[in-house]
Amino acid sequence: MHSTRPRRLGAVLALLAFAQMIIAIDYNIVFVSLPEIGADLGFAAQDLQWVVSAYAVAFGGFLLLGGRATDLFGRKRMFVLGLFLYAASSLAGGFAGDPWLLIAARAVQGLGGAFLAPATLSLVTTLFAEGAERNRALSVWGGAGGSGMVLGSILGGLLTDAFGWPSVFYVNVLLAGAAMVVAVRLLPDDTPQAGGGFDLPGAVTGTLGSTLFVFALVQGPDAGWGSGQVLTSLAVAVVTFALFLVIERRSAAPMVPLRLFCNRNLSTGAGITFLFMATFGALAYFLTQYWQVVQAYSAWTTGFAFVLPSGSVLVGTVVGGRWATRFGVRTTLFIGLTMGLVGTVVLALTLGQDASYASIAPALLVLSLGQGIVFTTMFAAATTGVRPADQGIGSGIATTGQQIGGAVGLAVLIAVAGAVGGGDTEDTGRLMDGVTTATWAIAAGLALTFLVVLNLRKPAGDDGAAPAGLDGTEPAAPPEPVRATPTA
């Protein structure tokens, strides 16, 4: 029932890294085009954010379903399906002549991401052996994500200026289409990993609850946290999640087997991915505000301002993979978080209306290296000890934590910055105060992440040996509570 191990592992890893880069590019590339999209399609000011939000809601809401579908129907099939949805929706988005068509296309792009992301990660974690081999593969995979972010920023400005906003969608057609053709020929044929039938009630309630929760988090900053639609969405999400847990506990073939949360690494890793995006992931928003509004950088210049931090993230992902093998996952996470915390504190101290790019560059370099190190290592931790039949849903759980963490963190930090800066983009002095306060709040969140990492156990002797019981089941002998330990 396992996937056949392909002979050309290097080529397979390059394909998986390319898919991760597509996801990262798609996340960033549309931001620079938003003003032109709004003017050309006649978006109302309050509706333009849904070009971004529709993608985020669909992506975050369907990740658990995408992860379980990967286990049930095969990783290769879901990988190809995700790429197809990306290519088809991007083509539709480029041709869109009305706001609702573009928003619908972005939602389908998010759905494609919800299938592609867990399929890609689970292919990495099952085709490459746990330990040094997997750590190296994750560093390449994570590095592709870092390079995709910087490429997205640069391509967004370049393509919009040269060919207009539809070009930022058409480029995805080429990238995803090419990857899909290669995947059909290169990836090994696989069979479903998870036994049992499809948990339809669990799929409906889990997906509905996740979607409503992400919708409320995305809509809250604009509609107001006390608005009827936000409160209603949160209330229905809570009720739906409660029903989902009851269904999963009683189901013979649950969409999300609750025993997975007995794997200490998976549950702790999901918490780390949540806090990672709530802190590091939100920083890019405030740096954009700082450069474009406070320092009046153009969109094109802002894209290039992200080259240093994005390039540093890329280097950090490679270093993180090597250090995870040499020093252990837990120790490497502490090193990366320390670098990130120190860099963020220094950034908060050096940010200012008159600060030059050179003056904040050292802080950006250090915190971004730490960000890259943590990115690779947190996924190595989250997937350690998860058995092959559950790697899809395990990847979905970790990535769901990442997506929801980004939404929660950004919403909270925008509220904190707004309380200090007043949310008035015309008053750059107050906006600067808000950005600085948000940066300090991010540093506090990174300090909190240290406490979560403490829940990861260091293997005895730190020799990288994986103990029994890592897959969420009791070890055969001697009987003892399940403990998931990270790979050294």
C-alpha positions, -999 to 999 in steps of 0.1 A, spaced: 0 0 0 30 23 0 41 45 -29 68 30 -50 101 48 -43 111 65 -76 146 61 -90 150 98 -99 145 112 -64 165 144 -72 141 152 -101 111 143 -79 123 167 -52 128 194 -78 92 190 -89 79 191 -53 100 222 -46 86 238 -78 51 231 -67 58 247 -33 72 277 -52 40 280 -72 20 282 -40 43 309 -26 43 329 -58 5 328 -60 2 341 -24 23 372 -31 19 380 -68 -16 395 -67 -9 421 -40 9 446 -62 -19 443 -88 -48 451 -65 -51 488 -73 -52 481 -111 -76 453 -106 -99 475 -86 -99 503 -111 -103 480 -142 -131 458 -129 -149 484 -109 -145 469 -75 -161 488 -46 -134 498 -21 -148 474 6 -149 445 -18 -114 446 -32 -100 427 -2 -119 396 -13 -95 391 -42 -71 381 -14 -96 369 12 -115 344 -11 -82 326 -17 -74 326 21 -108 313 31 -109 285 6 -73 275 13 -77 274 50 -112 260 51 -105 230 28 -70 219 41 -82 191 63 -104 177 35 -74 181 11 -51 163 35 -74 134 41 -82 131 4 -45 127 -2 -45 96 21 -77 82 7 -73 87 -30 -35 89 -35 -9 116 -32 -1 117 -69 -38 121 -79 -43 150 -54 -10 166 -64 -21 167 -101 -57 177 -91 -43 207 -71 -22 218 -100 -51 215 -125 -73 236 -102 -45 262 -100 -41 263 -138 -78 263 -147 -87 290 -121 -58 312 -131 -69 311 -167 -105 320 -156 -91 348 -134 -71 363 -162 -102 364 -184 -125 377 -157 -145 408 -167 -166 411 -135 -156 413 -98 -176 382 -89 -158 361 -115 -124 371 -103 -134 364 -67 -148 330 -77 -115 322 -96 -95 331 -65 -116 308 -43 -109 279 -67 -72 288 -66 -74 285 -28 -92 251 -32 -63 240 -55 -39 250 -28 -58 231 -2 -53 199 -22 -18 207 -35 -1 218 -2 -7 186 19 -1 164 -12 33 181 -18 43 179 19 32 143 23 51 133 -8 83 148 7 77 131 40 70 97 26 94 95 -3 124 106 18 134 87 49 128 102 83 160 118 96 189 134 76 174 125 42 140 141 50 156 171 67 176 178 35 145 174 14 125 197 36 152 224 34 150 223 -4 112 223 -2 112 252 22 138 271 3 116 270 -28 88 286 -8 111 314 3 123 320 -32 87 319 -44 78 347 -20 104 370 -34 96 360 -70 60 367 -64 67 402 -52 90 410 -81 69 393 -108 38 411 -95 53 445 -101 71 436 -133 41 418 -150 16 444 -140 36 473 -153 45 455 -185 14 436 -194 -14 445 -171 -30 427 -141 -43 396 -161 -7 386 -167 -2 377 -130 -28 350 -134 -17 338 -168 18 331 -155 3 306 -131 -13 288 -160 21 282 -175 38 272 -142 10 249 -129 4 234 -164 41 225 -169 43 210 -134 12 190 -140 26 174 -172 58 166 -155 41 151 -125 20 127 -145 52 112 -160 76 116 -131 58 108 -98 54 72 -89 19 57 -91 5 53 -57 -24 36 -40 -47 50 -13 -28 48 21 -58 50 45 -82 21 48 -119 24 53 -145 45 36 -149 82 31 -162 100 62 -188 123 45 -204 137 77 -169 145 91 -158 160 58 -189 183 57 -187 194 93 -149 198 94 -147 217 62 -177 239 71 -163 247 105 -129 255 92 -142 277 64 -165 297 87 -138 301 112 -113 314 87 -140 336 71 -146 353 105 -109 359 110 -105 374 76 -136 395 77 -132 407 113 -107 435 108 -129 451 81 -164 443 92 -157 447 129 -154 420 155 -188 428 169 -206 427 136 -234 402 131 -217 383 102 -185 378 122 -202 368 154 -226 345 136 -198 328 117 -178 322 148 -208 308 167 -218 285 139 -181 274 135 -179 265 172 -211 245 171 -200 228 138 -166 219 153 -182 204 184 -204 182 161 -173 173 141 -155 161 172 -185 139 181 -186 124 146 -149 118 145 -150 100 178 -177 76 167 -166 71 131 -150 39 120 -130 57 94 -128 94 106 -115 122 83 -93 133 111 -83 104 134 -82 119 169 -55 95 179 -31 116 158 -31 142 185 -15 116 208 16 121 186 32 148 207 53 161 178 23 165 155 2 184 180 31 205 192 43 211 156 8 223 146 10 248 175 44 260 163 32 265 127 3 285 142 26 308 161 51 310 133 26 325 109 10 346 136 44 363 142 69 359 113 41 356 88 24 388 98 56 409 98 56 412 60 23 431 62 37 458 85 70 460 66 48 468 35 30 495 54 63 509 66 79 510 32 50 520 10 31 545 34 57 558 59 87 559 35 67 563 3 84 534 -16 67 525 -49 52 490 -53 82 481 -75 107 494 -49 89 476 -21 91 443 -40 129 447 -42 131 457 -5 119 422 2 148 406 -17 171 407 14 147 392 39 133 367 14 168 356 3 178 353 39 148 330 45 159 309 16 194 305 32 179 298 66 158 269 52 189 252 39 207 258 72 177 246 92 177 212 74 214 206 80 212 217 117 182 196 124 202 166 114 233 177 133 218 192 165 183 178 166 149 194 158 143 208 192 177 225 195 175 238 160 141 254 167 156 271 198 185 285 177 161 298 149 137 313 174 165 330 193 178 346 160 143 356 151 136 372 185 169 391 186 164 403 150 128 414 157 138 433 189 166 451 171 142 459 142 117 474 166 145 496 181 158 508 147 125 514 128 117 551 123 103 575 98 138 586 89 156 553 92 175 542 61 172 507 46 208 501 55 201 508 91 175 481 94 191 456 70 211 438 98 180 432 118 161 420 87 190 396 79 191 380 113 154 376 119 149 363 83 176 337 88 159 326 120 126 325 101 140 302 75 155 279 101 123 276 120 102 270 88 121 239 78 124 225 113 88 230 124 76 208 96 103 182 103 90 181 139 53 180 129 58 150 105 81 130 127 65 96 138 33 100 117 28 67 99 26 68 61 -12 61 60 -17 94 79 9 116 63 -17 134 42 -40 144 70 -9 150 93 4 175 67 -31 190 65 -32 195 102 2 212 103 -7 234 73 -41 243 88 -23 255 119 -1 276 96 -30 291 77 -52 299 107 -22 312 126 -16 337 98 -53 349 99 -54 351 137 -20 368 140 -27 394 114 -61 402 128 -48 407 163 -17 427 153 -38 450 130 -60 456 160 -30 463 182 -14 486 157 -48 504 150 -53 510 187 -19 528 189 -18 544 154 -55 550 149 -55 533 115 -51 567 97 -27 562 68 -25 600 63 -8 605 97 25 587 90 37 595 125 9 576 142 11 549 116 48 545 125 39 541 161 14 514 152 40 495 131 65 497 159 40 484 185 31 456 162 68 447 158 71 445 196 40 423 198 56 400 172 87 397 194 64 388 224 48 361 203 82 346 194 90 345 231 58 326 236 68 301 209 98 291 230 74 276 256 56 256 230 89 242 216 96 229 252 69 204 247 91 186 221 112 160 237 148 155 229 157 119 221 177 101 247 214 106 238 203 130 210 214 103 185 185 106 162 170 73 171 132 73 167 115 55 196 84 34 193 50 48 195 56 78 173 26 72 151 1 79 178 -3 43 189 9 26 220 43 10 216 44 -28 217 66 -31 248 70 -20 274 35 -3 277 38 34 284 21 67 275 27 77 239 55 101 234 65 116 201 101 126 200 119 147 173 145 134 150 179 146 158 
